[in-house]
């Protein structure tokens, strides 16, 4: 069975005094400013959508998957590599790069609104970027390439794998 013995006030005071910090330490703790978290907004923004309007419609862009971002950058740089002089021989490669850019950007875009997302899901909302001009595609690509990415592409190789390569 348990035996409880109540403390007297003197015993409580002596116990409390033995656990107290010295006078200077308590004053220093009271004078110190309370810590506050840094970079809270950056942490909260990791997975948020970035919204933009294009041709009167609103779209949201989540953080890009790294592979799609790399593919978009490759297509953008390939289109830029043709320069201003596009000949009949280089035109198919140029327009292929532009169509890849439009396709990748549409894959990384979320239409705003449940109805529009449903239409896209069932295939009734087609890619609006395929009708964009070259300048509009370049502006959209720069916007998309400025977004966050979600995964890293580099994989750490073991020493055995390094020796085989």
N, C-alpha and C positions, 0 to 999 in steps of 0.2 A: 504494500500500500504506500501511497505517496504521503510524505510529510511536508507540509508547507509551513514556513515560518515567515511571517511578515517582517519587512525591514522597517527600521525606525528611520525618521527623517535624517538623523545624523549619519547613519550608515549610507543612506542614498547619496548624501552630499559628498562624503569622502570618496565613494566609488566614482561619482561624476567628476570630481576634481582630479582623480588619478588618471582619467581618460582624456582630460582636456589637454589641448596643446598649450605651449607657453604663450604668454600674452602677445609677444611680437609676431608670432606665427599666425595667430588668429586675426590680428590686424592686417597682416600682409595678405592673407587669403581674402579678407573682406574688401580690401582696396583693389585687388586684381580684377580686371574686367572679365566678364563671362566670355568663354570661347563661343565663336559663332562659326557655322559651317561655311566653307568657301565652295564656289563652283556648283551651287545647287541648281541654278538654271541650266547649266550645261548637262548635268546629270538628268534632269527632267526632260530635256529636249532630245535625248538620245533616240527615242523611237517615235517622235511626233511627225505628223505629216506637214509638209510645207505646201501651202496652197498658192495657186496662181491662176490667172484667167488668160485664156487664149481663144481668140475669135468669139468672144461672148460666152464661153463656157468655162466653168470652174473645174479645176482638176487638183488633186492632191498627189504629192510625191513622197512616199515613205523613204527611209534610208535605202540606198541602192545595194543590191547584192554585189559583192566585189567583182565577180566574174562578168556580170552585165555591165558594170561600170568600165571594166577593162575592155570589153568588146565595143562599147560605145566610143571609148577613147581611140581604139584602133580604127574604127570606121571613120571617125571625125578626122584623124590625122591622115588617113588614106585619101579622103575627099580633099583635104587641104593640100596634099602633095601634088595634085594635078595642076594647081595654080590657076591663073586666069585664062590661059590658053588651052582650051579643050578642043581637041581635034576629033575627027570621026573615029579614029582608032582608039582614043582614050575615053570617049563618051560612055561606052558600056561599063567600064570599070568605075567611072565617076558616079554614074547613076545607080550602080549597084551599091556603092558605099553610102549614098544618100538614102536608098531604100532600107539598108540595114540599120542606119541611124534611126529612121522613122519607126521601124519595127521594134527596136530595143527600147526606145523611149516610150512607146505605147505599152510595152510589157511592164514597164516600171511606173506607170501612171494609174491612179485610181480616180474614176469619175466621181463627182460629188453628187450625193443623193442615192437613195435606195433603188429607185426606178432605173436610173442610168447604170448603176452597178449590176442590176439584174439583167438589163438589156445586153450589157457587155458579156456577162456570164453565159448567156444563151446564144451569143453571137450576132445579135441584132444591132449592136453599136460598133460600127467599124472604126478603124484607125483614122482619126482626124488628121494625123501628121503626114499621111501619105499625099495629101493635096497641098502641103506647105511649099513655099518657095525655098530656094537655096539659102537665102539670107535668114528666113525664119527658122529653118532647120539648124543653121549655125548658131543662132541665138538660143534656141531651145537646148541644143547640145551643151553649150557653155553653162546654161542654167543647171542642167542635169549633172554635169560633171562637177559642179560646185557643191552638190549634196553630200551628205555623210554616206559612208559605206558600212556594211554590216559585218563582214567577215574578212579575215586576213587570207591572202592567197599563198603566202610562203609557208611551207611546211618544214619543220626542223628535220633534217636528215640524220640518220644514225651514222656512226663512223664507218660501218660496213657498206652502207649505201654510197657514201662519199668516195670510197675506194673503187667502187665499180663504175662510177661515172667518169 
